[in-house]
Structures are given as structure tokens and as C-alpha cells.
Amino acid sequence: MIPAGSLLTAHDLHKTYGSTPALDGASFSVHPGEVVAVMGPSGSGKSTLLHCLAGIITPDSGTITYAGRELSAMSDAERSALRRSEFGFVFQFGQLVPELTCVENVALPLRLNGTRRRTAERTALEWMERLEVDDLGAKRPGEVSGGQGQRVAVARALAASPKVIFADEPTGALDSLNGERVMQLLTEAARSAGVAVVLVTHEARVAAYSDRDVTVRDGRARDMEHAV
């Protein structure tokens, strides 16, 4: 059963690698504009859950529904288009393209969706200004600090006006001060734009920025506020 008002819902997901179960009946839901922290120890299955929710990997069984459509019913091309246009991503190490400038990195999702370069880069600079890195537009990722690069990655995730951002340990490579600033800017920008955030973390200080927590242990998800 899909919880009322949910944007993205997973029900009874199973995923096994060889003989090792990564997900063992995990369920999850997120509403539009909601920030949900997915917590759990290393190896608990939280990153596998995120990758299934984002359509990057396919669960062995169970259902994932996004905006009323089952991901399993979509073609590979449809899921790829979804990740370009309605999903945004922030990874632990940013994963910016080193050959591109920072503004070109932020504009990349828009360019992949067919937006003209000038328009894409104008939008990119607007988001970079909101993330306090608009002065880095002409620099390449190797020329900026880790905290600055992660803010550029957040701007890139938001630039295409996604409905959901998947953030996998977004502060894991940062010191506490930079991590706090990235989380503050990420959650403020997402909430102001009405974007849902699925945040994978093992740090309580990072999870504190969320609206609620979901704990994953032994491949199962437990909602800390209500059952999913």
C-alpha cells in the first residue's frame, strides 16, 4: 500500500549479491519537499536502498513507485531520462567532471536535457550564488576546496529543478565545519524549492537536518516516526 501523499515509495524490497542479502524486505516513503535521513551502520543496506530508489540498480523483488509509476515498468531509457530531469544526485566525493569548469559542471544536467548553453549557464550561476560559490564559476574542480566542490555538486543537483535529490554521505569527505555548512545550504535550498531529499548518512549531526529518520539494519528499514 502506498502511503497517502507519497512522491516516492518502496515496498518489501529484496536485493542479494551472491549469497549476501543487502536488502531483506525494506520499505520506504518520502513526500514532496520532505528531507528524510536514511541511517544505519556500514553494510546495513542503506546505500543499496538509495540506489534502488533512484533506479540505478534493480531490486530482485518488491516495488518502487515514483509519482504513480512503477520504476520496474519503465524502460532503461525512461529511467535514464528520469535521473536526468527529475532526480538530482550528491555523492560523498562530489564526482564533478575535472575537465569542466565549475559553472559547466552545474550546467551539465541542463545541457544533457537540451537546454542552450547560455541559458543553462545562467541558471547554473543563479544556483551557485545561492550555494555561495558563484565566484568559482571559471575554476575547475581541482582548483577549489573540498567544501567548495561539494557546494558546486549541490548546485548541480538542484539546477535541473528535480523533484528528489539523493545524497549519499554528502559530508563524509568534509571536516565538521564545512559539513555543517553544506548541509545547511542543501536543506535550505531544497526546502525553498520544494525538493524532497533522501539523505544517506551514519552521522547524527547530519541526520539532524532532516524532517525524520529511517534506520536500515540487516537490510530492513524502520521509520523512526511512522511505519512505512
C-alpha positions in Angstrom: 0.0 0.0 0.0 1.3 3.5 -1.0 1.2 6.0 1.9 -1.1 8.9 1.1 0.7 11.8 -0.5 3.9 10.0 -1.1 6.1 11.0 -4.0 8.4 8.0 -3.9 7.6 4.7 -2.2 9.4 1.4 -1.9 7.6 -1.7 -0.6 9.2 -5.0 0.5 12.5 -4.6 -1.4 14.9 -7.6 -1.6 18.4 -7.4 -3.1 21.1 -10.1 -2.8 24.7 -10.0 -4.0 25.8 -13.6 -4.4 24.7 -15.2 -1.1 24.7 -11.9 0.8 21.4 -10.2 1.3 21.7 -6.4 1.0 18.0 -5.7 1.3 15.6 -8.0 3.1 12.1 -6.6 2.9 12.9 -2.9 3.1 10.1 -0.4 2.7 10.4 3.4 2.5 8.5 6.5 1.5 9.2 10.2 1.0 6.7 13.1 0.5 7.2 16.1 -1.8 9.6 18.6 -0.2 10.5 16.3 2.7 14.0 15.6 3.9 14.5 12.0 5.1 17.7 10.7 6.6 18.5 7.0 5.9 20.7 5.9 8.7 22.5 2.7 9.7 25.9 1.1 10.2 28.2 0.3 7.4 27.0 -2.7 5.4 23.4 -2.3 6.6 22.0 -1.8 3.1 21.3 2.0 3.2 23.3 2.8 0.0 21.7 -0.2 -1.8 18.3 1.2 -0.8 19.2 4.6 -2.2 20.5 3.2 -5.5 17.3 1.1 -5.9 15.1 4.2 -5.1 17.0 6.2 -7.8 16.6 3.4 -10.4 20.4 2.9 -10.6 20.1 -0.7 -9.6 17.1 -3.0 -9.8 15.9 -5.0 -6.7 15.3 -8.7 -7.0 11.8 -8.2 -5.8 9.5 -5.6 -4.4 8.0 -2.5 -5.9 9.2 1.1 -6.2 6.6 3.8 -7.2 7.5 7.3 -8.2 4.8 9.8 -8.9 2.3 7.0 -9.5 4.6 5.0 -11.9 6.4 1.8 -11.1 10.1 2.1 -11.9 10.2 -1.6 -12.9 7.6 -0.8 -15.6 9.9 1.8 -17.2 12.4 1.1 -19.9 16.2 1.8 -19.3 15.8 4.9 -21.4 12.9 6.1 -19.4 14.8 5.6 -16.1 17.8 7.4 -17.5 15.6 10.3 -18.5 14.1 10.4 -15.0 17.6 10.6 -13.5 18.5 13.5 -15.8 15.3 15.5 -15.3 13.6 14.7 -12.0 16.3 13.2 -9.8 19.4 15.0 -8.6 22.5 13.4 -7.0 25.1 14.5 -4.5 27.8 11.9 -3.7 30.5 11.7 -1.0 33.3 13.0 -3.2 31.2 15.3 -5.4 32.1 13.4 -8.6 32.5 16.6 -10.6 33.9 16.3 -14.1 37.5 17.5 -13.8 37.8 18.8 -17.3 34.9 21.1 -17.0 34.7 24.4 -15.1 32.5 24.6 -12.1 29.8 26.5 -13.9 29.9 24.0 -16.7 29.6 21.2 -14.2 26.5 22.8 -12.7 25.0 23.4 -16.1 25.7 19.8 -17.3 22.3 18.3 -16.3 20.5 21.1 -18.2 22.7 20.7 -21.2 22.0 17.0 -21.3 18.3 17.8 -21.3 18.8 20.0 -24.4 19.0 23.5 -22.8 21.0 26.0 -24.7 24.4 26.7 -23.2 23.9 30.4 -22.4 20.5 29.6 -20.7 22.0 26.6 -18.8 25.0 28.5 -17.5 22.8 31.5 -16.4 20.7 29.1 -14.4 23.8 27.4 -13.1 25.2 30.7 -11.8 21.9 31.5 -10.1 22.2 28.3 -8.1 25.9 28.8 -7.5 25.1 32.1 -6.0 22.5 30.5 -3.7 25.2 28.0 -2.6 27.7 30.8 -2.1 30.2 29.6 -4.8 29.3 31.9 -7.8 32.8 33.3 -7.7 34.2 29.9 -8.6 32.5 29.6 -12.0 35.6 29.7 -14.1 37.7 27.4 -11.9 38.0 23.7 -12.4 37.2 21.2 -9.6 40.9 20.6 -8.9 41.3 24.3 -8.1 38.7 24.5 -5.3 38.5 23.2 -1.8 36.5 20.1 -0.8 33.8 22.1 0.9 33.5 24.4 -2.1 33.4 21.5 -4.5 30.6 19.8 -2.6 28.6 23.1 -2.7 29.1 23.1 -6.5 27.8 19.5 -6.5 24.7 20.5 -4.6 24.1 23.4 -7.1 24.4 20.8 -9.9 21.9 18.5 -8.2 19.4 21.4 -7.9 20.0 23.1 -11.3 17.6 21.0 -13.4 14.7 21.6 -10.9 14.5 17.9 -9.7 11.7 16.6 -7.6 14.0 14.4 -5.5 17.7 14.7 -4.5 19.6 11.6 -3.5 22.5 12.5 -1.3 24.9 9.6 -0.4 27.1 10.6 2.6 27.4 14.2 1.2 29.6 15.4 4.1 31.6 12.2 4.5 34.8 13.7 3.0 34.5 17.1 4.8 35.5 18.4 8.1 32.7 19.2 10.6 32.6 23.0 9.8 32.3 22.5 6.0 30.0 19.6 6.5 27.6 21.7 8.6 27.6 24.5 6.0 26.9 22.1 3.1 24.0 20.5 5.0 22.6 23.9 5.9 22.7 25.1 2.3 21.5 21.9 0.8 18.4 21.6 3.1 17.6 25.3 2.9 17.8 25.3 -0.9 15.8 22.1 -1.3 13.1 23.2 1.1 12.7 26.6 -0.6 12.4 24.8 -4.0 10.0 22.1 -2.7 12.5 19.4 -3.5 12.5 16.1 -1.5 15.9 14.9 -0.2 16.8 11.3 0.6 19.9 11.6 2.6 22.1 8.6 3.4 24.3 9.1 6.5 25.7 7.4 9.6 26.2 10.7 11.4 23.6 12.0 13.8 24.7 15.6 13.3 23.9 15.3 9.6 20.6 13.5 10.2 19.6 16.4 12.5 18.9 18.4 9.4 16.2 16.0 8.2 12.4 16.0 8.9 12.6 12.4 10.0 14.9 9.4 10.2 14.6 5.9 8.7 17.0 3.4 10.1 18.3 0.5 8.0 19.6 -2.6 9.8 20.2 -6.0 8.3 18.5 -4.9 5.1 15.3 -3.8 6.7 14.1 -0.2 7.1 12.4 1.1 10.2 10.8 4.5 10.2 11.5 6.5 13.4 8.2 8.4 13.2 5.6 6.1 11.5 5.5 2.8 9.7 6.3 2.6 6.0 
